[in-house]
Amino acid sequence: MTKRILVRCPTTAKLTPTGQTVEEELWNTTKLRTHKVTCAHCAKVHSWTKKDVVLAR
Ligand SMILES: [Zn+2]
């Protein structure tokens, strides 16, 4: 199942979509570098890593 990759905004504590998706079955073995997302909630750029991610439908 394809999941959307969300990260939690450190400023507002809201979930922010990164615009990326991942197959849930592959997530545990997926290696990610640090990514950046322009936050929809506070308009800042946040760096995120795999441990920050929430998967959503
Ligand atoms: Zn934010």
N, CA, C, O and the ligand as a Tripos MOL2 file, in Angstrom:
@<TRIPOS>MOLECULE
protein
  229   227    58     0     0
PROTEIN
NO_CHARGES

@<TRIPOS>ATOM
      1 N           0.8410   -1.1930    0.0000 N.3       1 MET1
      2 CA          0.0000    0.0000    0.0000 C.3       1 MET1
      3 C           0.8790    1.2470    0.0000 C.2       1 MET1
      4 O           1.8570    1.3230    0.7430 O.2       1 MET1
      5 N           0.5360    2.1960   -0.8130 N.am      2 THR2
      6 CA          1.3020    3.4240   -0.8790 C.3       2 THR2
      7 C           0.8780    4.3750    0.2380 C.2       2 THR2
      8 O          -0.3080    4.6390    0.4360 O.2       2 THR2
      9 N           1.8570    4.8720    0.9470 N.am      3 LYS3
     10 CA          1.5750    5.7890    2.0490 C.3       3 LYS3
     11 C           2.2120    7.1390    1.7610 C.2       3 LYS3
     12 O           3.2510    7.2340    1.1070 O.2       3 LYS3
     13 N           1.5690    8.1660    2.2610 N.am      4 ARG4
     14 CA          2.1600    9.4940    2.1760 C.3       4 ARG4
     15 C           3.1210    9.6900    3.3420 C.2       4 ARG4
     16 O           2.8840    9.2070    4.4500 O.2       4 ARG4
     17 N           4.1910   10.3960    3.0780 N.am      5 ILE5
     18 CA          5.1870   10.6750    4.1060 C.3       5 ILE5
     19 C           4.8840   12.0370    4.7220 C.2       5 ILE5
     20 O           4.9490   13.0720    4.0580 O.2       5 ILE5
     21 N           4.5550   12.0060    5.9970 N.am      6 LEU6
     22 CA          4.2930   13.2390    6.7350 C.3       6 LEU6
     23 C           5.3640   13.4190    7.7990 C.2       6 LEU6
     24 O           5.9160   12.4410    8.3030 O.2       6 LEU6
     25 N           5.6510   14.6480    8.1360 N.am      7 VAL7
     26 CA          6.5540   14.9250    9.2530 C.3       7 VAL7
     27 C           5.8740   15.9390   10.1790 C.2       7 VAL7
     28 O           5.0440   16.7410    9.7520 O.2       7 VAL7
     29 N           6.2460   15.8790   11.4340 N.am      8 ARG8
     30 CA          5.6070   16.7790   12.3940 C.3       8 ARG8
     31 C           6.3760   18.0850   12.4770 C.2       8 ARG8
     32 O           7.5920   18.0940   12.6660 O.2       8 ARG8
     33 N           5.6580   19.1770   12.3350 N.am      9 CYS9
     34 CA          6.2660   20.4950   12.4180 C.3       9 CYS9
     35 C           6.7220   20.7540   13.8460 C.2       9 CYS9
     36 O           5.9170   20.6410   14.7700 O.2       9 CYS9
     37 N           7.9900   21.0960   14.0550 N.am     10 PRO10
     38 CA          8.4680   21.3460   15.4190 C.3      10 PRO10
     39 C           7.9200   22.6340   16.0240 C.2      10 PRO10
     40 O           7.9740   22.8210   17.2390 O.2      10 PRO10
     41 N           7.4050   23.5000   15.2020 N.am     11 THR11
     42 CA          6.8780   24.7770   15.6900 C.3      11 THR11
     43 C           5.4090   24.6700   16.0780 C.2      11 THR11
     44 O           5.0010   25.1420   17.1390 O.2      11 THR11
     45 N           4.6220   24.0460   15.2120 N.am     12 THR12
     46 CA          3.1730   23.9940   15.4510 C.3      12 THR12
     47 C           2.7090   22.6210   15.9120 C.2      12 THR12
     48 O           1.5650   22.4650   16.3380 O.2      12 THR12
     49 N           3.5950   21.6140   15.8300 N.am     13 ALA13
     50 CA          3.2720   20.2250   16.1910 C.3      13 ALA13
     51 C           2.2040   19.6110   15.2990 C.2      13 ALA13
     52 O           1.5830   18.6110   15.6590 O.2      13 ALA13
     53 N           1.9940   20.2110   14.1400 N.am     14 LYS14
     54 CA          1.0490   19.6420   13.1820 C.3      14 LYS14
     55 C           1.7950   18.7980   12.1630 C.2      14 LYS14
     56 O           2.9840   19.0020   11.9140 O.2      14 LYS14
     57 N           1.0830   17.8510   11.5800 N.am     15 LEU15
     58 CA          1.6900   17.0130   10.5480 C.3      15 LEU15
     59 C           1.6990   17.7470    9.2210 C.2      15 LEU15
     60 O           0.7150   18.3680    8.8210 O.2      15 LEU15
     61 N           2.8290   17.6590    8.5580 N.am     16 THR16
     62 CA          3.0440   18.3720    7.3060 C.3      16 THR16
     63 C           3.3690   17.3730    6.2040 C.2      16 THR16
     64 O           4.2890   16.5700    6.3670 O.2      16 THR16
     65 N           2.6530   17.3960    5.1010 N.am     17 PRO17
     66 CA          2.9730   16.4900    4.0040 C.3      17 PRO17
     67 C           4.2700   16.8860    3.3170 C.2      17 PRO17
     68 O           4.5050   18.0640    3.0460 O.2      17 PRO17
     69 N           5.1120   15.8920    3.0360 N.am     18 THR18
     70 CA          6.3670   16.1720    2.3540 C.3      18 THR18
     71 C           6.2020   16.1320    0.8430 C.2      18 THR18
     72 O           7.0970   16.5480    0.1070 O.2      18 THR18
     73 N           5.0700   15.6370    0.3830 N.am     19 GLY19
     74 CA          4.8660   15.4830   -1.0460 C.3      19 GLY19
     75 C           5.4540   14.2140   -1.6020 C.2      19 GLY19
     76 O           5.4050   13.9750   -2.8090 O.2      19 GLY19
     77 N           6.0160   13.3910   -0.7220 N.am     20 GLN20
     78 CA          6.5980   12.1230   -1.1530 C.3      20 GLN20
     79 C           5.7460   10.9720   -0.6500 C.2      20 GLN20
     80 O           5.0490   11.0830    0.3590 O.2      20 GLN20
     81 N           5.8170    9.8630   -1.3780 N.am     21 THR21
     82 CA          5.1060    8.6590   -0.9630 C.3      21 THR21
     83 C           6.0830    7.4950   -0.9260 C.2      21 THR21
     84 O           7.1720    7.5590   -1.4970 O.2      21 THR21
     85 N           5.6720    6.4250   -0.2410 N.am     22 VAL22
     86 CA          6.5090    5.2510   -0.1210 C.3      22 VAL22
     87 C           5.6030    4.0260   -0.0250 C.2      22 VAL22
     88 O           4.4960    4.1040    0.5070 O.2      22 VAL22
     89 N           6.0820    2.8910   -0.5470 N.am     23 GLU23
     90 CA          5.3630    1.6360   -0.3480 C.3      23 GLU23
     91 C           5.5820    1.1820    1.0890 C.2      23 GLU23
     92 O           6.7210    1.0470    1.5380 O.2      23 GLU23
     93 N           4.4960    0.9480    1.8010 N.am     24 GLU24
     94 CA          4.6020    0.6120    3.2240 C.3      24 GLU24
     95 C           5.4710   -0.6290    3.4540 C.2      24 GLU24
     96 O           6.2250   -0.6850    4.4260 O.2      24 GLU24
     97 N           5.3700   -1.6080    2.5780 N.am     25 GLU25
     98 CA          6.1340   -2.8470    2.7620 C.3      25 GLU25
     99 C           7.6390   -2.6030    2.6730 C.2      25 GLU25
    100 O           8.4320   -3.3630    3.2280 O.2      25 GLU25
    101 N           8.0190   -1.5510    1.9800 N.am     26 LEU26
    102 CA          9.4410   -1.2700    1.7690 C.3      26 LEU26
    103 C          10.0010   -0.2940    2.7900 C.2      26 LEU26
    104 O          11.2070   -0.0480    2.8240 O.2      26 LEU26
    105 N           9.1270    0.2630    3.6210 N.am     27 TRP27
    106 CA          9.5480    1.3500    4.4910 C.3      27 TRP27
    107 C          10.6520    0.9350    5.4660 C.2      27 TRP27
    108 O          11.6060    1.6820    5.6880 O.2      27 TRP27
    109 N          10.5160   -0.2590    6.0450 N.am     28 ASN28
    110 CA         11.4890   -0.6850    7.0580 C.3      28 ASN28
    111 C          12.8960   -0.8240    6.4910 C.2      28 ASN28
    112 O          13.8760   -0.6980    7.2250 O.2      28 ASN28
    113 N          13.0010   -1.0770    5.2180 N.am     29 THR29
    114 CA         14.3160   -1.2540    4.6100 C.3      29 THR29
    115 C          14.7500   -0.0470    3.7930 C.2      29 THR29
    116 O          15.8500   -0.0260    3.2410 O.2      29 THR29
    117 N          13.8930    0.9490    3.7190 N.am     30 THR30
    118 CA         14.2360    2.1510    2.9580 C.3      30 THR30
    119 C          15.2720    2.9750    3.7080 C.2      30 THR30
    120 O          15.1370    3.2410    4.9020 O.2      30 THR30
    121 N          16.2950    3.3670    2.9890 N.am     31 LYS31
    122 CA         17.2870    4.2620    3.5840 C.3      31 LYS31
    123 C          17.0500    5.6670    3.0560 C.2      31 LYS31
    124 O          16.9380    5.8880    1.8500 O.2      31 LYS31
    125 N          16.9770    6.5970    3.9720 N.am     32 LEU32
    126 CA         16.7290    7.9790    3.5820 C.3      32 LEU32
    127 C          17.8500    8.8640    4.0850 C.2      32 LEU32
    128 O          18.3510    8.6990    5.1980 O.2      32 LEU32
    129 N          18.2230    9.7850    3.2580 N.am     33 ARG33
    130 CA         19.0820   10.8570    3.7340 C.3      33 ARG33
    131 C          18.1820   11.9200    4.3630 C.2      33 ARG33
    132 O          16.9560   11.8190    4.3140 O.2      33 ARG33
    133 N          18.7890   12.9080    4.9360 N.am     34 THR34
    134 CA         18.0230   14.0260    5.4670 C.3      34 THR34
    135 C          17.3710   14.7780    4.3130 C.2      34 THR34
    136 O          18.0000   15.0600    3.2930 O.2      34 THR34
    137 N          16.1220   15.0860    4.5000 N.am     35 HIS35
    138 CA         15.3850   15.8400    3.5020 C.3      35 HIS35
    139 C          14.9070   17.1510    4.1100 C.2      35 HIS35
    140 O          14.9190   17.3540    5.3240 O.2      35 HIS35
    141 N          14.4940   18.0100    3.2250 N.am     36 LYS36
    142 CA         13.9250   19.2810    3.6750 C.3      36 LYS36
    143 C          12.5230   19.4200    3.1120 C.2      36 LYS36
    144 O          12.2290   18.9560    2.0100 O.2      36 LYS36
    145 N          11.6700   20.0620    3.8800 N.am     37 VAL37
    146 CA         10.3150   20.3280    3.4260 C.3      37 VAL37
    147 C           9.9610   21.7610    3.8010 C.2      37 VAL37
    148 O          10.2780   22.2370    4.8910 O.2      37 VAL37
    149 N           9.3040   22.4260    2.8780 N.am     38 THR38
    150 CA          8.7580   23.7390    3.2080 C.3      38 THR38
    151 C           7.4300   23.5190    3.8980 C.2      38 THR38
    152 O           6.4960   22.9640    3.3200 O.2      38 THR38
    153 N           7.3600   23.9560    5.1280 N.am     39 CYS39
    154 CA          6.2400   23.6220    5.9970 C.3      39 CYS39
    155 C           4.9740   24.3570    5.5820 C.2      39 CYS39
    156 O           4.9910   25.5650    5.3470 O.2      39 CYS39
    157 N           3.8770   23.6120    5.4960 N.am     40 ALA40
    158 CA          2.5940   24.2150    5.1420 C.3      40 ALA40
    159 C           1.9860   24.9940    6.2990 C.2      40 ALA40
    160 O           1.0630   25.7850    6.1030 O.2      40 ALA40
    161 N           2.5000   24.7730    7.4980 N.am     41 HIS41
    162 CA          1.8860   25.3760    8.6840 C.3      41 HIS41
    163 C           2.6050   26.6410    9.1420 C.2      41 HIS41
    164 O           1.9680   27.6300    9.5030 O.2      41 HIS41
    165 N           3.9440   26.6030    9.1260 N.am     42 CYS42
    166 CA          4.6730   27.7740    9.6380 C.3      42 CYS42
    167 C           5.5310   28.4270    8.5560 C.2      42 CYS42
    168 O           6.1860   29.4370    8.8090 O.2      42 CYS42
    169 N           5.5300   27.8490    7.3440 N.am     43 ALA43
    170 CA          6.1990   28.4210    6.1730 C.3      43 ALA43
    171 C           7.7230   28.4200    6.2830 C.2      43 ALA43
    172 O           8.4000   29.0280    5.4540 O.2      43 ALA43
    173 N           8.2690   27.7460    7.2950 N.am     44 LYS44
    174 CA          9.7110   27.5850    7.3820 C.3      44 LYS44
    175 C          10.1210   26.2770    6.7090 C.2      44 LYS44
    176 O           9.2900   25.4190    6.4100 O.2      44 LYS44
    177 N          11.4250   26.1530    6.4830 N.am     45 VAL45
    178 CA         11.9540   24.9160    5.9220 C.3      45 VAL45
    179 C          12.4530   24.0430    7.0700 C.2      45 VAL45
    180 O          13.2940   24.4630    7.8650 O.2      45 VAL45
    181 N          11.9250   22.8270    7.1450 N.am     46 HIS46
    182 CA         12.3430   21.8850    8.1830 C.3      46 HIS46
    183 C          13.1750   20.7710    7.5600 C.2      46 HIS46
    184 O          12.8500   20.2780    6.4810 O.2      46 HIS46
    185 N          14.2360   20.3820    8.2320 N.am     47 SER47
    186 CA         14.9640   19.1740    7.8700 C.3      47 SER47
    187 C          14.3100   17.9930    8.5770 C.2      47 SER47
    188 O          13.9090   18.0950    9.7360 O.2      47 SER47
    189 N          14.2070   16.8790    7.8710 N.am     48 TRP48
    190 CA         13.6130   15.7000    8.5110 C.3      48 TRP48
    191 C          14.3890   14.4600    8.1220 C.2      48 TRP48
    192 O          14.9950   14.3830    7.0530 O.2      48 TRP48
    193 N          14.3510   13.5100    9.0050 N.am     49 THR49
    194 CA         14.9750   12.2230    8.7530 C.3      49 THR49
    195 C          13.9290   11.1360    8.9800 C.2      49 THR49
    196 O          12.7960   11.4160    9.3710 O.2      49 THR49
    197 N          14.3240    9.9100    8.7330 N.am     50 LYS50
    198 CA         13.3620    8.8020    8.7600 C.3      50 LYS50
    199 C          12.6430    8.6970   10.1010 C.2      50 LYS50
    200 O          11.4610    8.3560   10.1450 O.2      50 LYS50
    201 N          13.3360    8.9830   11.1780 N.am     51 LYS51
    202 CA         12.7120    8.8210   12.4970 C.3      51 LYS51
    203 C          11.6140    9.8510   12.7630 C.2      51 LYS51
    204 O          10.8100    9.6700   13.6780 O.2      51 LYS51
    205 N          11.5710   10.9090   11.9900 N.am     52 ASP52
    206 CA         10.5510   11.9470   12.1650 C.3      52 ASP52
    207 C           9.2700   11.6480   11.4130 C.2      52 ASP52
    208 O           8.2700   12.3490   11.5700 O.2      52 ASP52
    209 N           9.3000   10.6100   10.6000 N.am     53 VAL53
    210 CA          8.2350   10.4140    9.6280 C.3      53 VAL53
    211 C           7.0100    9.7300   10.2440 C.2      53 VAL53
    212 O           7.1310    8.8150   11.0590 O.2      53 VAL53
    213 N           5.8480   10.1920    9.8360 N.am     54 VAL54
    214 CA          4.5910    9.5060   10.0880 C.3      54 VAL54
    215 C           4.0330    9.1100    8.7240 C.2      54 VAL54
    216 O           3.9310    9.9400    7.8210 O.2      54 VAL54
    217 N           3.6770    7.8430    8.5850 N.am     55 LEU55
    218 CA          3.0890    7.3940    7.3300 C.3      55 LEU55
    219 C           1.5820    7.5110    7.4110 C.2      55 LEU55
    220 O           0.9790    7.1540    8.4240 O.2      55 LEU55
    221 N           0.9790    8.0030    6.3600 N.am     56 ALA56
    222 CA         -0.4680    8.1950    6.3400 C.3      56 ALA56
    223 C          -1.0410    7.7600    5.0070 C.2      56 ALA56
    224 O          -0.3480    7.7770    3.9900 O.2      56 ALA56
    225 N          -2.3060    7.3710    5.0110 N.am     57 ARG57
    226 CA         -2.9620    7.0320    3.7830 C.3      57 ARG57
    227 C          -3.3530    8.2730    3.0150 C.2      57 ARG57
    228 O          -3.9290    8.1720    1.9320 O.2      57 ARG57
    229 ZN          6.6210   24.0600   10.4970 Zn       58 ZN58
@<TRIPOS>BOND
     1     1     2 1
     2     2     3 1
     3     3     4 2
     4     3     5 am
     5     5     6 1
     6     6     7 1
     7     7     8 2
     8     7     9 am
     9     9    10 1
    10    10    11 1
    11    11    12 2
    12    11    13 am
    13    13    14 1
    14    14    15 1
    15    15    16 2
    16    15    17 am
    17    17    18 1
    18    18    19 1
    19    19    20 2
    20    19    21 am
    21    21    22 1
    22    22    23 1
    23    23    24 2
    24    23    25 am
    25    25    26 1
    26    26    27 1
    27    27    28 2
    28    27    29 am
    29    29    30 1
    30    30    31 1
    31    31    32 2
    32    31    33 am
    33    33    34 1
    34    34    35 1
    35    35    36 2
    36    35    37 am
    37    37    38 1
    38    38    39 1
    39    39    40 2
    40    39    41 am
    41    41    42 1
    42    42    43 1
    43    43    44 2
    44    43    45 am
    45    45    46 1
    46    46    47 1
    47    47    48 2
    48    47    49 am
    49    49    50 1
    50    50    51 1
    51    51    52 2
    52    51    53 am
    53    53    54 1
    54    54    55 1
    55    55    56 2
    56    55    57 am
    57    57    58 1
    58    58    59 1
    59    59    60 2
    60    59    61 am
    61    61    62 1
    62    62    63 1
    63    63    64 2
    64    63    65 am
    65    65    66 1
    66    66    67 1
    67    67    68 2
    68    67    69 am
    69    69    70 1
    70    70    71 1
    71    71    72 2
    72    71    73 am
    73    73    74 1
    74    74    75 1
    75    75    76 2
    76    75    77 am
    77    77    78 1
    78    78    79 1
    79    79    80 2
    80    79    81 am
    81    81    82 1
    82    82    83 1
    83    83    84 2
    84    83    85 am
    85    85    86 1
    86    86    87 1
    87    87    88 2
    88    87    89 am
    89    89    90 1
    90    90    91 1
    91    91    92 2
    92    91    93 am
    93    93    94 1
    94    94    95 1
    95    95    96 2
    96    95    97 am
    97    97    98 1
    98    98    99 1
    99    99   100 2
   100    99   101 am
   101   101   102 1
   102   102   103 1
   103   103   104 2
   104   103   105 am
   105   105   106 1
   106   106   107 1
   107   107   108 2
   108   107   109 am
   109   109   110 1
   110   110   111 1
   111   111   112 2
   112   111   113 am
   113   113   114 1
   114   114   115 1
   115   115   116 2
   116   115   117 am
   117   117   118 1
   118   118   119 1
   119   119   120 2
   120   119   121 am
   121   121   122 1
   122   122   123 1
   123   123   124 2
   124   123   125 am
   125   125   126 1
   126   126   127 1
   127   127   128 2
   128   127   129 am
   129   129   130 1
   130   130   131 1
   131   131   132 2
   132   131   133 am
   133   133   134 1
   134   134   135 1
   135   135   136 2
   136   135   137 am
   137   137   138 1
   138   138   139 1
   139   139   140 2
   140   139   141 am
   141   141   142 1
   142   142   143 1
   143   143   144 2
   144   143   145 am
   145   145   146 1
   146   146   147 1
   147   147   148 2
   148   147   149 am
   149   149   150 1
   150   150   151 1
   151   151   152 2
   152   151   153 am
   153   153   154 1
   154   154   155 1
   155   155   156 2
   156   155   157 am
   157   157   158 1
   158   158   159 1
   159   159   160 2
   160   159   161 am
   161   161   162 1
   162   162   163 1
   163   163   164 2
   164   163   165 am
   165   165   166 1
   166   166   167 1
   167   167   168 2
   168   167   169 am
   169   169   170 1
   170   170   171 1
   171   171   172 2
   172   171   173 am
   173   173   174 1
   174   174   175 1
   175   175   176 2
   176   175   177 am
   177   177   178 1
   178   178   179 1
   179   179   180 2
   180   179   181 am
   181   181   182 1
   182   182   183 1
   183   183   184 2
   184   183   185 am
   185   185   186 1
   186   186   187 1
   187   187   188 2
   188   187   189 am
   189   189   190 1
   190   190   191 1
   191   191   192 2
   192   191   193 am
   193   193   194 1
   194   194   195 1
   195   195   196 2
   196   195   197 am
   197   197   198 1
   198   198   199 1
   199   199   200 2
   200   199   201 am
   201   201   202 1
   202   202   203 1
   203   203   204 2
   204   203   205 am
   205   205   206 1
   206   206   207 1
   207   207   208 2
   208   207   209 am
   209   209   210 1
   210   210   211 1
   211   211   212 2
   212   211   213 am
   213   213   214 1
   214   214   215 1
   215   215   216 2
   216   215   217 am
   217   217   218 1
   218   218   219 1
   219   219   220 2
   220   219   221 am
   221   221   222 1
   222   222   223 1
   223   223   224 2
   224   223   225 am
   225   225   226 1
   226   226   227 1
   227   227   228 2
@<TRIPOS>SUBSTRUCTURE
     1 MET1         2 RESIDUE 1 A MET
     2 THR2         6 RESIDUE 1 A THR
     3 LYS3        10 RESIDUE 1 A LYS
     4 ARG4        14 RESIDUE 1 A ARG
     5 ILE5        18 RESIDUE 1 A ILE
     6 LEU6        22 RESIDUE 1 A LEU
     7 VAL7        26 RESIDUE 1 A VAL
     8 ARG8        30 RESIDUE 1 A ARG
     9 CYS9        34 RESIDUE 1 A CYS
    10 PRO10       38 RESIDUE 1 A PRO
    11 THR11       42 RESIDUE 1 A THR
    12 THR12       46 RESIDUE 1 A THR
    13 ALA13       50 RESIDUE 1 A ALA
    14 LYS14       54 RESIDUE 1 A LYS
    15 LEU15       58 RESIDUE 1 A LEU
    16 THR16       62 RESIDUE 1 A THR
    17 PRO17       66 RESIDUE 1 A PRO
    18 THR18       70 RESIDUE 1 A THR
    19 GLY19       74 RESIDUE 1 A GLY
    20 GLN20       78 RESIDUE 1 A GLN
    21 THR21       82 RESIDUE 1 A THR
    22 VAL22       86 RESIDUE 1 A VAL
    23 GLU23       90 RESIDUE 1 A GLU
    24 GLU24       94 RESIDUE 1 A GLU
    25 GLU25       98 RESIDUE 1 A GLU
    26 LEU26      102 RESIDUE 1 A LEU
    27 TRP27      106 RESIDUE 1 A TRP
    28 ASN28      110 RESIDUE 1 A ASN
    29 THR29      114 RESIDUE 1 A THR
    30 THR30      118 RESIDUE 1 A THR
    31 LYS31      122 RESIDUE 1 A LYS
    32 LEU32      126 RESIDUE 1 A LEU
    33 ARG33      130 RESIDUE 1 A ARG
    34 THR34      134 RESIDUE 1 A THR
    35 HIS35      138 RESIDUE 1 A HIS
    36 LYS36      142 RESIDUE 1 A LYS
    37 VAL37      146 RESIDUE 1 A VAL
    38 THR38      150 RESIDUE 1 A THR
    39 CYS39      154 RESIDUE 1 A CYS
    40 ALA40      158 RESIDUE 1 A ALA
    41 HIS41      162 RESIDUE 1 A HIS
    42 CYS42      166 RESIDUE 1 A CYS
    43 ALA43      170 RESIDUE 1 A ALA
    44 LYS44      174 RESIDUE 1 A LYS
    45 VAL45      178 RESIDUE 1 A VAL
    46 HIS46      182 RESIDUE 1 A HIS
    47 SER47      186 RESIDUE 1 A SER
    48 TRP48      190 RESIDUE 1 A TRP
    49 THR49      194 RESIDUE 1 A THR
    50 LYS50      198 RESIDUE 1 A LYS
    51 LYS51      202 RESIDUE 1 A LYS
    52 ASP52      206 RESIDUE 1 A ASP
    53 VAL53      210 RESIDUE 1 A VAL
    54 VAL54      214 RESIDUE 1 A VAL
    55 LEU55      218 RESIDUE 1 A LEU
    56 ALA56      222 RESIDUE 1 A ALA
    57 ARG57      226 RESIDUE 1 A ARG
    58 ZN58       229 GROUP 0 **** ****
